[in-house]
Amino acid sequence: MDNNTILRLLQEVADGQRSPSEALSSLEHLPYEDLGFAKIDHHRQLRKGYPETIFCQNKTPEQVVAITRHMYEKKSNVLGTRCPPEIMTAVCKAFPEAKHHTLARAFTITHAAPPLSKGTIAVVCAGTSDLPVAEEAAITCEALGNRIDRITDVGVAGIHRLLDQQDKLNTANVIICCAGMEGALPSVLAGLVHCPVIAVPTSVGYGASFGGLAALLGMLNTCATGVTVVNIDNGFGAASAASTINRMAGTSS
């Protein structure tokens, strides 16, 4: 339920097309709906501009399908992340219109396309092995109403590949940069561009990468300005922050 829906509902009451009790029934699940095992935050669309996201990891297929159904019935767009195969199968069976984003381990159901922000978010990844995290970020950005430029496999082992993308990087309002190993790419990237860089350490690498900890510490200790860092493999968190920045940048321009 978004601002336009609320305004339309109030106008229908004012025009006598709907009774106050009918309107109250439509609003009864604000601010949340209690399913026992989950409390769905239907009010989030009003507060944040986008609906609650379903984090599927460690949930059962039945739980995810139930949450999805209650959001779907409210005409909410649905984004599910960290979705294992058995949950994806259950969701796609229950909702044939669900779109399965295999690489991102995500699904989306779109009732109405969100308003498109004016600017662009660049989603950059150092290596092909970082793509699942980068795609989670990209799919989330798109679900939140952003234009995306995907820039893939431009890590510091071949820096000329990154420099070839300078035009795209210069037009972005914000950049999400996903990298594993030593996590050097966000520092290099931030030294080349004018916009904020959101660094996402990935769990890609050999033993001493410690599952992304080496990349995380490297990014936190960057000497480049304009870099902020999210948790290991948290493409969704990076996308949520980037979308907010992009929306604010479009409002101020």
N, C-alpha and C positions, 0 to 999 in steps of 0.2 A: 504494500500500500504506500503510494507516494503522495506528494503534495497535490498533484493534479487530481488524483482520485478523491482525496479529502475535500478539496474545493468543489468538485463536481457533486459529491454527496451532499454537502451543505447547501449548494444551490438548488438541488432537487427538493430538499426540505423547504427552503424558502419559497420555491415555486409551487409547493403543494403536490409535487409529483411523488413524494415519499414521506411517510409519516415519521415523526421523531423516534418512535419505537423501532421502526424498520432501520433507520439510520444507526440507532444504538446497537442493533443486532449486527450490523456490518462492522462496527468498531469494537465489538466485545472482546476481541482477542488482542487489542492493544493494551499494554505494550508487549505482552508475550503470550504464547499459548503453551500450556503445560501438558506434555505428553507422558509424564511420569518419568521416563528415562531421559527426556530432553525438554528444554524450555526454549521454544523457537521465538527469536527476537524479531517479530514482524515490524516493530517500531524502528528498526535500524535504518530502513530506507529513508524515513523522514529525518533522522538525526544525521546520517552519514552520506546520504545520496546514493547508496547501493545496499542491497539486501545482505542478510547474514550468509556466510559461506559455510558449507558443510565440510568439515575435516573428517574424512572417511576412515582414516587409519584407526585401528582398534575398535571400530564400531562393527556391528553385525550387518549383514545384508538387509535383514528385516528392519533394523533401526534406520538405516540410510534411506530405504524405500519409504518408510513411514514419514520421516522428516521431509523428504522430497515431495511426497504427496500433499502434505499439509501446506507447504509453501506453494506448490503448483495450484492448489485449489484457491489460493489467495491471489492468483495471477502474478505471482512473483517470479522473476528470473531466478534460476538456480545454478549455482556453481559448486561442484564438489571437487575437492582436491585430495591428493594422496589416496587415490582410489585403487585398491587391489583388484585383480581380475574377477574374483567371485562376486564382489560388490558391483563392479561394472556390468557384469552379465545380468544381475538381478535388476539393476536400474534400467538398463536398455530393454529388458523384457517388460517391465511395468510401464515404461514411458518410451514408446517407439520413436518419439521425436527427439529424445536425448541424443546429443552429439558426443561421441567418445573421442577424446584427444589422447591417443595412445601414448605418445612420447611424454606428454605432460602428466600422465597418470591422473587425468581430470575428466569431468563431464560437465556439459552445460545444457540447460533447457532455457530457451529464450521465448518469452511471451511477447515482449516488445523491446526493440533495440533501445539501449539507453542513449540519452543525448550525447552526441559526439563532442568531445573537448576539441578546442581549436588547435592546440599544439600537438607535437609528436614526442613519443617516448622511444628512445633507442634501447633495444635489448641486445647486449653484446655478450658473447661468451668466448672464453679463451680457447677452448678445444671442443671437439665434437663430443667428448665424454661429459662435458658440462651441459649438454643440450637438454636433458630432462628437467634440470632446475631452471634453465633459461626459458624453456617452453612453458613451465608452470607460471613463470613471471609474465610471459607474453600473453598467454591465454587469459590470465587474470586481468591484465591491463585492457585487453579487448572486451572482456565481459563487463568492465567498469566504464566503457565508453571512450577508449583512447585509440588514436592512430599509432601504429607500431612500425618501426623499422627493425628488422631482425638482421644482426650482423654476427656471423658465425665463424669460428675458428680463426681468430686474429690474435692469438697469444704472443707473448714476448719472445718466443723462440724464433719467430719470423716477423719482426716488428713492421716490416714493409707492408704486410697484409693489413695491419691496422691503419697505417698512414694512407693507404689507398681509399679508406672510408671516410676521410676527413670531411668531405662535403656533407654526408649524412649526419655525422657527429655534430657538425656546426649548426645544423638546423633543429636539433632536438632541444626541447625544454628541460628534459631530465634524462639521464642515462642510467640504466641498470647494467651492472657489469658482473658477470658470473665467472669465477675462476677457482680452480683447485691448485694442487701442487704447492708452490710457494706463495701464490696469490699476488703476484706482482702487477698484473694487468691494470687494476683500478688506479694504482698510483701513476702509472705511465699515462693512462687515459685522462686522468684529472689534470695533468700538466698540459694537455693539448686543447681543452675545451673550456667554455665560459660557464657552463651550466652545472647544476649539482650532479654528483655521481653517487649512486647507491651501490655499494659493493656487497656482493653475495659470495661468501666463501663456500666452495663445494667440497664434498667428501671424496673427491677424486685425487688419487695419488698413491705413492708407495708407502711403505711402513712408517717412515719418520714424518709423514704428513699427518699422522694421528687422526685419520678420519675427518680432515678439514680443519683441525685445530691450528696447524702451521699456517694455513691460508688466513684463518681468522685473525691470528695474532699479527701476521704481516700487514693485513689491511688496517687493523686498529692502530698500528704504529706507523702508518704512512706519513711521509713528510709533505705530500701534496695537499693543497687546500681544497675544500669543497667536497670531501669524501665523507660519507656516513656509512656505517656497516650494520648489516642485519645478521641474524643467526645463520649457522651452517645449513646450507641447502634450502633456505627459506625464500624461495622465489615468490611465494604469495605475499609475504610481508614486505618485500621490496616493491612489488607491484602496487600494493595498497598505498604505500608512502608516495611512490612515483605518481600514481593517479591523482592523489591529493595535490601534489605540487603542480602537476600539469593543469588541473582544473583551476587552481588559484592563479597560475600564470595567465591562463586564458581570460579570467575575469578581470585581471588588472590591465590587460592590454587593450 
